[in-house]
Amino acid sequence: MSEMKKFEEALGELETIVRKLEGDLPIDEATKAFERGIQLSKTCMDELKEEKGKISLLVDDLNKLTEEFIID
């Protein structure tokens, strides 16, 4: 599964859980939904951190190329 799809699916499920929690749920269902929401939040944060790292590397590469272009 692609990372973007994994992120989008996790975010979609998280949004569904939030809507459920905004309604009236029995405490045991609310607790399970909240626990699942925490797991999905971690998944989303991990994916965002990974993408941030990729973007940072790309920006560094771009900066190096720009510096080389300006210096030459």
Biotite code that builds the C-alpha atoms (Angstrom):
import biotite.structure as struc

atoms = struc.array([
    struc.Atom([0.000, 0.000, 0.000], chain_id="A", res_id=1, res_name="MET", atom_name="CA", element="C"),
    struc.Atom([1.366, 3.389, -0.899], chain_id="A", res_id=2, res_name="SER", atom_name="CA", element="C"),
    struc.Atom([2.233, 5.737, 1.928], chain_id="A", res_id=3, res_name="GLU", atom_name="CA", element="C"),
    struc.Atom([-0.212, 8.380, 0.679], chain_id="A", res_id=4, res_name="MET", atom_name="CA", element="C"),
    struc.Atom([-3.050, 5.852, 0.546], chain_id="A", res_id=5, res_name="LYS", atom_name="CA", element="C"),
    struc.Atom([-2.172, 4.622, 4.039], chain_id="A", res_id=6, res_name="LYS", atom_name="CA", element="C"),
    struc.Atom([-2.264, 8.210, 5.334], chain_id="A", res_id=7, res_name="PHE", atom_name="CA", element="C"),
    struc.Atom([-5.525, 9.028, 3.564], chain_id="A", res_id=8, res_name="GLU", atom_name="CA", element="C"),
    struc.Atom([-7.226, 5.873, 4.822], chain_id="A", res_id=9, res_name="GLU", atom_name="CA", element="C"),
    struc.Atom([-6.047, 6.457, 8.385], chain_id="A", res_id=10, res_name="ALA", atom_name="CA", element="C"),
    struc.Atom([-7.203, 10.083, 8.253], chain_id="A", res_id=11, res_name="LEU", atom_name="CA", element="C"),
    struc.Atom([-10.582, 9.079, 6.824], chain_id="A", res_id=12, res_name="GLY", atom_name="CA", element="C"),
    struc.Atom([-11.119, 6.506, 9.567], chain_id="A", res_id=13, res_name="GLU", atom_name="CA", element="C"),
    struc.Atom([-10.020, 9.040, 12.164], chain_id="A", res_id=14, res_name="LEU", atom_name="CA", element="C"),
    struc.Atom([-12.590, 11.543, 10.872], chain_id="A", res_id=15, res_name="GLU", atom_name="CA", element="C"),
    struc.Atom([-15.289, 8.873, 11.124], chain_id="A", res_id=16, res_name="THR", atom_name="CA", element="C"),
    struc.Atom([-14.306, 8.132, 14.713], chain_id="A", res_id=17, res_name="ILE", atom_name="CA", element="C"),
    struc.Atom([-14.421, 11.821, 15.629], chain_id="A", res_id=18, res_name="VAL", atom_name="CA", element="C"),
    struc.Atom([-17.976, 12.076, 14.257], chain_id="A", res_id=19, res_name="ARG", atom_name="CA", element="C"),
    struc.Atom([-18.969, 8.999, 16.274], chain_id="A", res_id=20, res_name="LYS", atom_name="CA", element="C"),
    struc.Atom([-17.417, 10.416, 19.439], chain_id="A", res_id=21, res_name="LEU", atom_name="CA", element="C"),
    struc.Atom([-19.338, 13.667, 18.950], chain_id="A", res_id=22, res_name="GLU", atom_name="CA", element="C"),
    struc.Atom([-22.548, 11.641, 19.217], chain_id="A", res_id=23, res_name="GLY", atom_name="CA", element="C"),
    struc.Atom([-23.881, 9.548, 22.054], chain_id="A", res_id=24, res_name="ASP", atom_name="CA", element="C"),
    struc.Atom([-21.947, 6.334, 22.458], chain_id="A", res_id=25, res_name="LEU", atom_name="CA", element="C"),
    struc.Atom([-21.891, 3.938, 25.374], chain_id="A", res_id=26, res_name="PRO", atom_name="CA", element="C"),
    struc.Atom([-18.732, 4.463, 27.404], chain_id="A", res_id=27, res_name="ILE", atom_name="CA", element="C"),
    struc.Atom([-17.188, 1.141, 26.367], chain_id="A", res_id=28, res_name="ASP", atom_name="CA", element="C"),
    struc.Atom([-17.663, 1.910, 22.641], chain_id="A", res_id=29, res_name="GLU", atom_name="CA", element="C"),
    struc.Atom([-16.395, 5.462, 23.149], chain_id="A", res_id=30, res_name="ALA", atom_name="CA", element="C"),
    struc.Atom([-13.287, 4.130, 24.892], chain_id="A", res_id=31, res_name="THR", atom_name="CA", element="C"),
    struc.Atom([-12.579, 1.653, 22.070], chain_id="A", res_id=32, res_name="LYS", atom_name="CA", element="C"),
    struc.Atom([-13.149, 4.360, 19.453], chain_id="A", res_id=33, res_name="ALA", atom_name="CA", element="C"),
    struc.Atom([-10.856, 6.740, 21.322], chain_id="A", res_id=34, res_name="PHE", atom_name="CA", element="C"),
    struc.Atom([-8.138, 4.079, 21.555], chain_id="A", res_id=35, res_name="GLU", atom_name="CA", element="C"),
    struc.Atom([-8.402, 3.394, 17.816], chain_id="A", res_id=36, res_name="ARG", atom_name="CA", element="C"),
    struc.Atom([-8.297, 7.150, 17.185], chain_id="A", res_id=37, res_name="GLY", atom_name="CA", element="C"),
    struc.Atom([-5.025, 7.415, 19.097], chain_id="A", res_id=38, res_name="ILE", atom_name="CA", element="C"),
    struc.Atom([-3.535, 4.581, 16.991], chain_id="A", res_id=39, res_name="GLN", atom_name="CA", element="C"),
    struc.Atom([-4.644, 6.286, 13.781], chain_id="A", res_id=40, res_name="LEU", atom_name="CA", element="C"),
    struc.Atom([-3.264, 9.621, 14.966], chain_id="A", res_id=41, res_name="SER", atom_name="CA", element="C"),
    struc.Atom([0.120, 7.996, 15.523], chain_id="A", res_id=42, res_name="LYS", atom_name="CA", element="C"),
    struc.Atom([-0.002, 6.468, 12.039], chain_id="A", res_id=43, res_name="THR", atom_name="CA", element="C"),
    struc.Atom([-0.795, 9.856, 10.502], chain_id="A", res_id=44, res_name="CYS", atom_name="CA", element="C"),
    struc.Atom([1.942, 11.600, 12.484], chain_id="A", res_id=45, res_name="MET", atom_name="CA", element="C"),
    struc.Atom([4.501, 8.961, 11.482], chain_id="A", res_id=46, res_name="ASP", atom_name="CA", element="C"),
    struc.Atom([3.581, 9.392, 7.823], chain_id="A", res_id=47, res_name="GLU", atom_name="CA", element="C"),
    struc.Atom([3.785, 13.183, 8.090], chain_id="A", res_id=48, res_name="LEU", atom_name="CA", element="C"),
    struc.Atom([7.196, 12.988, 9.773], chain_id="A", res_id=49, res_name="LYS", atom_name="CA", element="C"),
    struc.Atom([8.450, 10.709, 7.024], chain_id="A", res_id=50, res_name="GLU", atom_name="CA", element="C"),
    struc.Atom([7.192, 13.057, 4.310], chain_id="A", res_id=51, res_name="GLU", atom_name="CA", element="C"),
    struc.Atom([8.689, 16.046, 6.120], chain_id="A", res_id=52, res_name="LYS", atom_name="CA", element="C"),
    struc.Atom([12.051, 14.268, 6.102], chain_id="A", res_id=53, res_name="GLY", atom_name="CA", element="C"),
    struc.Atom([11.777, 13.618, 2.369], chain_id="A", res_id=54, res_name="LYS", atom_name="CA", element="C"),
    struc.Atom([10.875, 17.245, 1.693], chain_id="A", res_id=55, res_name="ILE", atom_name="CA", element="C"),
    struc.Atom([13.771, 18.415, 3.833], chain_id="A", res_id=56, res_name="SER", atom_name="CA", element="C"),
    struc.Atom([16.199, 16.266, 1.832], chain_id="A", res_id=57, res_name="LEU", atom_name="CA", element="C"),
    struc.Atom([14.795, 17.575, -1.437], chain_id="A", res_id=58, res_name="LEU", atom_name="CA", element="C"),
    struc.Atom([15.121, 21.181, -0.258], chain_id="A", res_id=59, res_name="VAL", atom_name="CA", element="C"),
    struc.Atom([18.715, 20.529, 0.841], chain_id="A", res_id=60, res_name="ASP", atom_name="CA", element="C"),
    struc.Atom([19.490, 19.094, -2.593], chain_id="A", res_id=61, res_name="ASP", atom_name="CA", element="C"),
    struc.Atom([17.887, 22.101, -4.254], chain_id="A", res_id=62, res_name="LEU", atom_name="CA", element="C"),
    struc.Atom([19.884, 24.475, -2.063], chain_id="A", res_id=63, res_name="ASN", atom_name="CA", element="C"),
    struc.Atom([23.121, 22.682, -2.970], chain_id="A", res_id=64, res_name="LYS", atom_name="CA", element="C"),
    struc.Atom([22.306, 22.903, -6.665], chain_id="A", res_id=65, res_name="LEU", atom_name="CA", element="C"),
    struc.Atom([21.428, 26.576, -6.325], chain_id="A", res_id=66, res_name="THR", atom_name="CA", element="C"),
    struc.Atom([24.681, 27.277, -4.463], chain_id="A", res_id=67, res_name="GLU", atom_name="CA", element="C"),
    struc.Atom([26.690, 25.440, -7.124], chain_id="A", res_id=68, res_name="GLU", atom_name="CA", element="C"),
    struc.Atom([24.924, 27.396, -9.860], chain_id="A", res_id=69, res_name="PHE", atom_name="CA", element="C"),
    struc.Atom([25.554, 30.739, -8.166], chain_id="A", res_id=70, res_name="ILE", atom_name="CA", element="C"),
    struc.Atom([29.196, 29.922, -7.365], chain_id="A", res_id=71, res_name="ILE", atom_name="CA", element="C"),
    struc.Atom([29.979, 28.663, -10.889], chain_id="A", res_id=72, res_name="ASP", atom_name="CA", element="C"),
])
